[in-house]
Amino acid sequence: MAAQNHIHLTLPCYYTQRFKTKKDKTFLVGMNWYNTGHYFIKNEVKTWYTNFILAELKAQGATKIKGDYELAFVYYYKNKTSDLGNVCAVSSKFANDAFEKYGLVVNDNVQHCKKEAYYVGEHDKENPRVEVFIRPYKEKEN
């Protein structure tokens, strides 16, 4: 997305569930996990992502986007068989909810979030992630 009037966040796409009595479990946060995960761990992951995003926005001094907005998600994958939509859909859900909670956007519904796009970054086995870019919405000029 454009260089100037945007916010950029780097989100992890793996989460490690910690246990007291057994080995920790690291998993890709995507629709496959979300559809089969227990509500308790889904809540834990969403809370963790929300707090992560809120801290990043605060650290950047992000200010409210007036009016409509658009987003781009760039997925840098660890596994070459990953599904772009599976990972970006959950990142989108968690990010949009956090943006609304922070007050960055008025609301994350279709009246305000006018455009979302998912892109494949590149293979990055060492640092898989989702890069998120958010900016005020700009209608296509004719």
C-alpha positions in Angstrom: 0.0 0.0 0.0 1.0 3.6 -0.3 4.0 5.0 1.6 2.7 7.9 3.6 -0.6 7.8 5.3 -0.7 4.2 6.5 0.0 2.1 9.5 2.1 -1.0 9.3 2.1 -3.9 11.8 4.0 -7.2 11.8 1.9 -10.0 13.3 3.1 -13.5 14.2 1.2 -16.3 12.6 2.2 -19.0 15.0 1.1 -19.3 18.6 2.6 -21.4 21.4 0.2 -22.8 23.9 1.9 -23.3 27.2 1.2 -26.2 29.5 2.3 -26.9 33.1 2.5 -30.7 32.9 3.1 -31.5 29.2 5.1 -30.2 26.3 4.2 -26.8 24.8 2.3 -26.9 21.5 3.0 -24.4 18.7 0.4 -24.1 15.9 -0.4 -22.0 12.8 -3.2 -19.6 13.6 -5.5 -20.2 10.6 -9.0 -21.3 9.8 -8.1 -25.0 10.0 -7.1 -24.4 13.7 -10.0 -22.0 14.3 -12.6 -24.4 13.0 -11.5 -27.3 15.3 -10.1 -25.4 18.3 -11.6 -25.4 21.7 -13.3 -22.1 22.6 -11.0 -21.7 25.6 -7.8 -21.7 23.5 -9.5 -19.6 20.8 -10.3 -17.0 23.4 -6.7 -17.2 24.7 -5.2 -16.7 21.3 -7.6 -13.8 20.4 -6.8 -12.0 23.7 -3.1 -12.5 23.1 -3.3 -11.1 19.5 -5.5 -8.2 20.6 -3.1 -7.2 23.4 -0.2 -7.6 21.0 -1.9 -5.3 18.4 -3.0 -2.7 20.9 0.6 -2.5 22.3 2.0 -2.1 18.7 -0.6 0.6 17.9 0.2 2.5 21.1 4.0 2.2 20.5 3.5 3.7 17.0 1.3 6.5 18.4 -1.4 5.5 15.9 -4.2 8.0 15.6 -7.8 7.4 14.5 -8.5 7.0 10.8 -11.3 9.3 10.0 -13.9 7.7 7.8 -13.5 4.5 5.7 -10.4 2.4 5.6 -8.7 -0.4 3.6 -6.3 -3.2 4.5 -3.6 -5.3 2.9 -2.3 -8.5 4.5 1.0 -10.0 3.2 1.7 -13.5 4.4 5.3 -14.7 4.7 4.9 -18.4 5.0 7.0 -21.1 6.7 5.4 -24.1 4.9 5.0 -24.0 1.1 1.7 -25.8 1.4 0.1 -23.1 3.5 -3.2 -21.6 2.4 -3.2 -17.8 2.1 -6.9 -17.4 2.9 -6.8 -19.7 5.9 -4.1 -17.6 7.7 -5.1 -14.1 6.5 -8.8 -14.6 7.4 -8.0 -15.1 11.1 -5.4 -12.4 11.0 -8.1 -10.1 9.5 -10.7 -11.0 12.1 -8.3 -10.5 15.1 -6.7 -7.3 13.6 -10.0 -5.6 12.7 -11.5 -6.3 16.2 -8.3 -4.9 17.8 -8.4 -1.8 15.6 -12.0 -1.1 16.7 -11.1 -1.7 20.3 -8.2 0.7 20.1 -10.3 3.4 18.5 -8.3 3.4 15.3 -11.4 2.8 13.2 -15.0 3.7 13.9 -16.3 0.2 13.2 -14.9 -2.8 11.4 -18.1 -3.5 9.5 -18.7 -3.2 5.7 -19.8 0.4 6.2 -16.2 1.4 7.1 -13.9 -1.4 6.0 -14.2 -0.9 2.3 -11.4 -3.1 1.0 -9.2 -6.0 2.1 -6.6 -7.8 0.0 -4.4 -10.8 0.7 -1.0 -11.2 -0.8 1.6 -13.9 -0.7 5.0 -12.5 0.5 7.7 -15.1 0.2 9.0 -18.2 1.9 10.5 -17.3 5.2 11.1 -20.4 7.3 12.9 -18.4 10.1 10.4 -15.6 10.5 6.9 -16.5 9.2 4.5 -13.6 9.7 1.6 -11.5 8.4 2.4 -7.9 7.5 -0.7 -5.7 7.9 -1.1 -2.3 6.2 -4.0 -0.1 7.0 -4.9 3.3 5.6 -7.8 5.6 4.8 -9.8 4.2 1.9 -9.3 5.8 -1.5 -11.8 5.2 -4.1 -10.5 4.2 -7.5 -10.0 7.3 -9.7 -11.5 7.1 -13.2 
